[in-house]
Amino acid sequence: MLQAMKRLWRGWRKLAHGIITAQNTILLGGVFLFGIGPTAILAKITGRKLLDRRSIAAGEQPESHWSPIQDPPADLNSAQRPF
């Protein structure tokens, strides 16, 4: 009885793996074909960079929101406790 249940379980795992593989292929293929693909083509045609939040004229550099970190004073106490 135990051997039959093990064979049944292995068979179910193979079947489930096949179903999930087919499902993932169909879903991810659909997402790419109908979501990512047209968006990339449209961005390429219009020349937009999708990560930019504002439009930038040709030849301009975007402004940076980087704020420099000031170095703490180099003394013995700060070296012993770096965080």
Secondary structure, DSSP 8 states (H G I E B T S, - for coil): -HHHHHHHHHHHHHHHHHHHHHHHHHHHHHHIIIIIHHHHHHHHHHT--TT-SS---TT----------------HHHHH---
